[in-house]
């Protein structure tokens, strides 16, 4: 049985288009419910966190160094530092933690 890749691409394009087009076509008026508005406001952040968190824990050689880098990133971000500062602090923490783990 041969599979046609172009059919797969066409189906994926159709599904992607429908997901993006249907809300705009079905909902004509402005959403006034505070609950739904706040829910829709936080959906992108929740999805990003759900996709990023597992990658954080599996991106290093050790879960301990990944956890240390994550903790430092949270702390530096909580102090309202820039994204570059948060990334550099997390990377440096993971680097140091990995070296310390190798010495033990």
Residue frames relative to the residue before (quaternion, step in Angstrom):
aa qw qx qy qz dx dy dz
X 1.0000 0.0000 0.0000 0.0000 0.00 0.00 0.00
X 0.1979 -0.7955 0.5630 0.1052 3.58 -0.60 1.08
X 0.2679 -0.7550 0.5835 0.1336 3.51 -1.07 0.85
X 0.2927 -0.7523 0.5680 0.1601 3.52 -0.93 0.93
X 0.3997 -0.7445 0.4891 0.2163 3.56 -0.55 1.21
X 0.6223 0.5660 -0.3444 0.4168 3.58 1.03 -0.70
X 0.6093 0.5296 -0.3547 0.4716 3.60 1.09 -0.60
X 0.6366 0.5231 -0.3244 0.4646 3.58 0.98 -0.82
X 0.6616 0.5005 -0.3019 0.4698 3.58 0.92 -0.90
X 0.6519 0.5143 -0.3119 0.4618 3.59 0.97 -0.83
X 0.6549 0.4952 -0.3143 0.4765 3.60 0.94 -0.81
X 0.6559 0.5007 -0.3184 0.4666 3.62 0.91 -0.83
X 0.6458 0.5075 -0.3213 0.4712 3.59 0.98 -0.80
X 0.6558 0.5153 -0.3106 0.4559 3.59 0.97 -0.81
X 0.6600 0.4941 -0.3060 0.4760 3.58 0.93 -0.86
X 0.6506 0.5103 -0.3172 0.4644 3.59 0.92 -0.85
X 0.6579 0.5065 -0.3086 0.4641 3.57 0.95 -0.86
X 0.6682 0.5066 -0.3090 0.4487 3.60 0.89 -0.89
X 0.6353 0.5323 -0.3336 0.4492 3.58 0.97 -0.82
X 0.7205 0.4312 -0.2463 0.4840 3.59 0.98 -0.78
X 0.7210 0.4690 -0.2525 0.4432 3.59 1.01 -0.75
X 0.6292 0.5916 -0.3486 0.3640 3.61 0.90 -0.83
X 0.6605 0.4855 -0.3536 0.4505 3.68 0.78 -0.74
X 0.6632 0.4960 -0.3145 0.4639 3.60 0.97 -0.76
X 0.6910 0.4763 -0.2843 0.4635 3.59 1.02 -0.73
X 0.7322 0.4445 -0.2453 0.4540 3.60 1.00 -0.77
X 0.7440 0.3289 -0.1982 0.5469 3.59 1.06 -0.68
X 0.1226 -0.8350 0.5357 0.0269 3.56 -0.21 1.31
X 0.7495 0.3810 -0.2255 0.4922 3.59 0.97 -0.80
X 0.6317 -0.5430 0.4012 0.3811 3.53 -1.30 0.36
X 0.4449 -0.6759 0.5219 0.2699 3.57 -1.06 0.81
X 0.1443 -0.8313 0.5351 0.0410 3.58 -0.60 1.16
X 0.5346 0.6303 -0.4123 0.3833 3.60 1.19 -0.32
X 0.4233 -0.7189 0.4834 0.2651 3.62 -0.66 1.02
X 0.6233 0.5500 -0.3440 0.4367 3.59 1.05 -0.73
X 0.6960 0.4590 -0.2783 0.4769 3.59 0.82 -0.98
X 0.6339 0.5274 -0.3380 0.4537 3.60 0.98 -0.76
X 0.6819 0.4636 -0.2972 0.4813 3.60 0.91 -0.86
X 0.6079 0.5479 -0.3483 0.4571 3.59 1.07 -0.72
X 0.6995 0.4619 -0.2696 0.4740 3.59 0.85 -0.96
X 0.6014 0.5642 -0.3570 0.4388 3.58 1.14 -0.56
X 0.7670 0.3908 -0.1967 0.4694 3.59 0.93 -0.91
X 0.4513 0.7074 -0.4519 0.3029 3.64 1.18 -0.19
X 0.6766 0.4814 -0.3399 0.4415 3.68 0.74 -0.80
X 0.6487 0.5113 -0.3245 0.4610 3.61 1.00 -0.75
X 0.6547 0.5088 -0.3117 0.4640 3.58 0.98 -0.81
X 0.6560 0.5018 -0.3120 0.4696 3.59 0.96 -0.82
X 0.6453 0.5166 -0.3195 0.4633 3.57 0.96 -0.83
X 0.6610 0.4968 -0.3065 0.4715 3.59 0.94 -0.84
X 0.6614 0.5125 -0.3074 0.4532 3.59 0.96 -0.84
X 0.6896 0.4497 -0.2865 0.4900 3.60 1.08 -0.60
X 0.7051 0.4928 -0.2693 0.4331 3.58 1.02 -0.77
X 0.6401 0.5838 -0.3458 0.3603 3.60 0.85 -0.91
X 0.6737 0.4635 -0.3356 0.4677 3.69 0.78 -0.76
X 0.6349 0.5310 -0.3340 0.4510 3.59 1.05 -0.70
X 0.6010 0.5616 -0.3578 0.4421 3.58 1.08 -0.67
X 0.7277 0.4578 -0.2518 0.4444 3.57 0.83 -0.96
X 0.7499 0.3777 -0.2203 0.4965 3.60 1.13 -0.47
X 0.5382 0.6694 -0.3905 0.3313 3.60 1.22 0.01
X 0.7191 0.3828 -0.2529 0.5220 3.60 1.18 -0.24
X 0.6645 -0.5077 0.3654 0.4089 3.54 -1.30 0.10
X 0.7889 0.1977 -0.0917 0.5746 3.58 1.17 -0.51
X 0.4952 -0.6478 0.4919 0.3050 3.55 -1.05 0.78
X 0.5924 0.5790 -0.3639 0.4259 3.59 1.13 -0.59
X 0.6833 0.4596 -0.2917 0.4866 3.60 0.88 -0.88
X 0.6216 0.5282 -0.3415 0.4668 3.60 1.06 -0.69
X 0.6588 0.5034 -0.3046 0.4689 3.58 0.98 -0.82
X 0.6381 0.5168 -0.3242 0.4698 3.57 1.02 -0.76
X 0.6593 0.5018 -0.3025 0.4712 3.58 0.95 -0.85
X 0.6416 0.5187 -0.3116 0.4714 3.56 1.04 -0.81
X 0.6558 0.5130 -0.3110 0.4583 3.59 0.94 -0.88
X 0.6622 0.4849 -0.3061 0.4823 3.58 0.94 -0.86
X 0.6335 0.5250 -0.3376 0.4573 3.61 0.97 -0.77
X 0.6434 0.5097 -0.3214 0.4722 3.59 0.97 -0.79
X 0.6664 0.5109 -0.3018 0.4515 3.57 0.91 -0.92
X 0.6895 0.4653 -0.2858 0.4758 3.59 0.86 -0.93
X 0.6443 0.5029 -0.3261 0.4749 3.61 1.01 -0.73
X 0.6216 0.5405 -0.3370 0.4559 3.59 1.06 -0.70
X 0.6582 0.4904 -0.2933 0.4901 3.58 1.16 -0.62
X 0.4478 -0.7392 0.3980 0.3077 3.58 1.41 0.20
X 0.2913 0.7360 -0.5452 0.2763 3.56 0.91 0.95
X 0.6446 -0.5354 0.3731 0.3981 3.59 -1.25 0.30
X 0.6683 -0.5095 0.3687 0.3973 3.54 -1.30 0.38
X 0.6345 0.5275 -0.3275 0.4602 3.57 1.01 -0.76
X 0.6486 0.5121 -0.3150 0.4667 3.59 0.98 -0.82
X 0.6419 0.5180 -0.3184 0.4672 3.58 0.98 -0.85
X 0.6777 0.4955 -0.2957 0.4559 3.59 0.88 -0.93
X 0.6630 0.4975 -0.3094 0.4660 3.59 0.94 -0.86
X 0.6528 0.5103 -0.3191 0.4601 3.59 0.93 -0.84
X 0.6623 0.4966 -0.3073 0.4694 3.59 0.95 -0.84
X 0.6612 0.5067 -0.3095 0.4585 3.60 0.93 -0.86
X 0.6557 0.5042 -0.3098 0.4689 3.59 0.96 -0.84
X 0.6383 0.5253 -0.3211 0.4621 3.57 1.01 -0.80
X 0.6601 0.4901 -0.3093 0.4779 3.59 0.92 -0.88
X 0.6329 0.5332 -0.3338 0.4513 3.60 0.95 -0.82
X 0.6870 0.4705 -0.2825 0.4763 3.59 0.84 -0.97
X 0.6550 0.5128 -0.3186 0.4545 3.60 0.94 -0.85
X 0.6417 0.5176 -0.3258 0.4628 3.59 0.98 -0.79
X 0.6585 0.4993 -0.3117 0.4689 3.60 0.96 -0.81
X 0.6503 0.5059 -0.3176 0.4694 3.59 0.99 -0.78
X 0.6406 0.5141 -0.3255 0.4683 3.60 1.03 -0.77
X 0.6447 0.5202 -0.3270 0.4549 3.61 1.01 -0.72
X 0.6538 0.5201 -0.3166 0.4492 3.58 1.09 -0.69
X 0.6652 0.5220 -0.3049 0.4383 3.59 1.11 -0.61
